[in-house]
Amino acid sequence: MVHISMDFDCVFRSAAPSDYEELRRFLEAGWIELYAGHVSKWSVERFIREHAAGQHLDLYMATFELALIGGSIVGSINRCDDCVTALFVEKRYRGNGIGSCLLHNAEIAGGRYLEVPMFNGRAISFYERRGWSKLCTSEEDAFGTRVGSFTMGKW
């Protein structure tokens, strides 16, 4: 876990259309950081080639919440109905409560379910410490690589 000085102001707000390009780059970098060591090189190349982060934003931009420091995106979460997706915090800001705040806000808004890859032990522990439980397992297609995942829930 990375800790930096807590001497910063973090602003939480809904994503705006003007955030699109920065958020697309943020989501793309986050996916690559998380998945690159667990999927084939071809799957990573396909993710980039198919502009997957942009496609996700094209569908869900209106439901994204952001954490910003100095005007730059350092965290994001998406909640669509009762499903939480795309929780990611920039590495250097992890351990400072930003992810907890984003998740808390998504829960207040009705987020009750999420999917997390089985290989992401850090995220699974994060969710479990915040009262989420594993409900079932499944497989997802990560751009051509099959990846096991847990559905987790909180009531």
Salt bridges, closest charged atoms under 4 A:
ASP19 OD2 - ARG13 NH1 2.71
GLU21 OE2 - ARG24 NH2 2.51
GLU21 OE2 - ARG25 NH1 3.55
GLU28 OE1 - ARG24 NH1 3.40
GLU33 OE2 - ARG94 NH2 2.67
GLU45 OE2 - LYS41 NZ 3.94
GLU50 OE2 - ARG46 NE 2.78
GLU90 OE2 - ARG92 NE 2.54
GLU107 OE1 - LYS154 NZ 3.21
GLU128 OE2 - LYS134 NZ 3.75
GLU139 OE1 - ARG146 NE 3.23
